[in-house]
């Protein structure tokens, strides 16, 4: 299973999610793709991700799980990677979202399809509780960071994932508009990461 976690105010209709889903379909691997609409609650988001993997495994699938997280999704992906030992691809990941999202309390419009979410103070507390102070086994991470990210600071990303495989894109933007150029690298990492012996599950 390739589990894609979208960013804040985003959805499964995000640019990167659609491009990656189409690429996997072209490879005949559409059945591996899972990209849910995430709830506003961070705790509920993590629970949903774990539930989807458990359900897939109950049906005989998802023996290998890679989680891909974009922006805020990268924060959740890091938590899940540390908790379950799953490999993770991080696309301009949020490092301190409880700080960054403190300016977005209240009703916030969604980027795709209309509608809105309501960000409440306890959601920031949930984010804080899910934080990973430092990663273990950096070989299980692949960081894609853009120096031109207009939302998040790529230097925080580099500092938070020392030793991880890293593609640093000079320029670009938060959305990684040229993401199609990196699809083969992302999929190759998803495949190769499972050659690494699994780590014991950690308590997060």
C-alpha positions in Angstrom: 0.0 0.0 0.0 1.1 3.5 -0.8 -0.8 5.7 1.7 -0.8 9.4 0.7 -1.6 12.0 3.3 -2.5 15.4 1.9 -1.8 18.8 3.4 -3.7 21.4 5.4 -7.0 22.5 3.6 -6.1 20.1 0.8 -7.7 16.9 -0.4 -7.2 13.7 -2.6 -7.7 16.1 -5.5 -4.4 17.9 -4.9 -2.0 18.2 -7.7 0.6 15.9 -6.4 -1.9 13.2 -5.3 -3.5 13.2 -8.8 -0.2 13.0 -10.6 1.1 10.2 -8.4 -2.1 8.3 -8.7 -2.1 8.5 -12.4 1.6 7.4 -12.6 0.8 4.3 -10.5 -2.1 3.5 -12.7 0.1 3.7 -15.7 2.4 1.2 -14.0 -0.5 -1.2 -13.4 -0.3 -0.5 -9.7 -3.5 1.4 -9.0 -4.6 -1.1 -6.4 -1.7 0.0 -4.2 -2.9 3.6 -4.0 -4.8 4.9 -1.0 -5.5 8.6 -0.5 -8.2 9.4 1.9 -9.8 12.8 2.7 -8.3 13.6 6.1 -10.4 14.9 9.0 -9.4 18.2 10.7 -8.5 16.5 13.9 -4.9 15.3 13.9 -5.8 12.4 16.3 -8.6 11.3 14.0 -6.2 11.6 11.0 -3.7 9.2 12.5 -6.5 6.8 13.5 -8.0 6.8 10.0 -4.6 6.0 8.5 -4.1 3.1 10.8 -7.6 1.9 10.2 -7.2 1.9 6.5 -4.0 -0.1 6.7 -5.6 -2.6 9.2 -8.6 -3.0 6.9 -6.4 -3.6 3.9 -4.4 -6.2 5.8 -7.6 -7.9 6.9 -8.4 -8.5 3.3 -4.9 -9.9 2.6 -3.3 -6.7 1.3 -1.0 -4.0 2.5 1.8 -6.3 3.6 4.1 -3.5 2.6 3.1 0.1 3.6 4.8 3.3 2.5 3.4 6.5 3.7 3.8 9.7 1.6 3.0 13.0 3.3 2.7 16.4 1.8 3.1 19.5 4.0 1.0 18.8 7.1 0.6 15.3 5.8 4.4 14.9 6.2 4.1 15.6 9.9 1.5 12.8 10.2 3.7 10.5 8.0 6.6 11.1 10.3 4.6 10.1 13.4 3.3 6.9 11.6 6.8 6.0 10.4 8.2 6.2 13.8 5.3 4.4 15.4 5.0 1.5 12.9 8.4 1.4 11.2 6.8 2.3 7.8 9.1 4.0 5.2 8.0 7.6 4.5 8.3 10.0 1.7 8.0 13.7 2.8 7.1 16.4 0.4 7.9 19.8 1.8 6.8 18.5 5.2 5.6 20.6 8.1 8.0 20.4 11.1 6.3 22.6 13.7 2.6 22.8 12.5 1.2 23.7 15.9 3.2 27.0 15.6 2.4 27.6 11.9 -1.3 26.8 12.2 -1.9 29.0 15.2 -2.7 31.8 12.8 -5.4 29.7 11.2 -7.8 29.1 14.0 -11.5 29.3 13.1 -13.2 28.5 9.8 -10.9 27.9 6.9 -11.9 27.3 3.3 -10.8 24.2 1.5 -8.7 24.4 -1.6 -10.7 21.9 -3.7 -14.4 21.4 -4.2 -15.7 24.1 -1.8 -16.5 23.6 1.8 -14.5 24.5 4.9 -13.0 23.2 8.1 -12.9 24.7 11.6 -9.6 24.7 13.3 -9.9 24.7 17.1 -7.2 25.3 19.8 -7.3 21.6 20.8 -6.2 20.6 17.3 -3.0 22.4 18.0 -2.6 20.4 21.2 -3.2 17.2 19.3 -0.5 18.2 16.8 1.9 18.9 19.7 1.2 15.4 21.1 2.0 13.7 17.8 5.4 15.4 17.4 8.6 13.5 16.8 11.5 15.1 18.5 14.1 13.3 16.4 13.8 10.6 13.8 15.2 7.2 14.1 16.6 5.1 11.2 16.9 8.0 8.7 17.4 5.5 5.9 13.6 4.9 6.0 12.9 8.5 5.0 13.0 10.3 1.7 12.8 14.1 2.0 11.9 16.2 -1.0 12.3 19.9 -0.1 12.1 23.0 -2.2 14.2 26.1 -1.4 11.5 28.2 -2.9 8.7 27.0 -0.6 6.7 30.1 0.1 4.9 28.5 3.1 7.4 26.4 5.0 11.2 26.9 5.6 13.2 24.2 3.9 16.0 24.7 6.4 13.8 23.4 9.2 13.0 20.3 7.1 16.7 19.6 6.5 17.5 20.0 10.1 14.7 17.7 11.2 15.6 14.8 8.9 19.4 14.5 9.2 20.8 11.6 7.3 17.6 11.0 5.3 17.8 10.5 1.6 17.2 14.1 0.4 16.3 15.8 -2.9 16.8 19.5 -2.5 15.1 21.4 -5.3 16.5 24.8 -6.0 13.6 27.2 -6.3 10.2 25.6 -7.0 7.4 26.3 -4.6 5.3 24.7 -1.8 3.2 22.7 -4.2 6.4 21.4 -6.0 4.9 22.3 -9.4 7.4 20.1 -11.2 6.6 17.1 -9.1 6.1 14.9 -12.2 9.9 15.0 -12.6 10.3 13.2 -9.4 7.7 10.4 -9.7 10.1 7.7 -10.6 12.4 8.5 -7.7 9.5 8.5 -5.3 8.2 5.1 -6.5 11.7 3.7 -6.6 12.1 4.7 -2.9 8.8 3.1 -2.0 9.9 -0.2 -3.5 13.5 -0.1 -2.3 12.7 0.9 1.3 11.1 -2.4 2.0 14.4 -4.2 1.4 15.5 -2.6 4.7 14.8 -5.0 7.6 11.8 -3.8 9.7 12.5 -1.9 12.8 10.8 -2.8 16.1 7.7 -0.6 16.7 8.5 2.4 18.8 6.3 4.0 21.4 5.4 7.5 20.3 
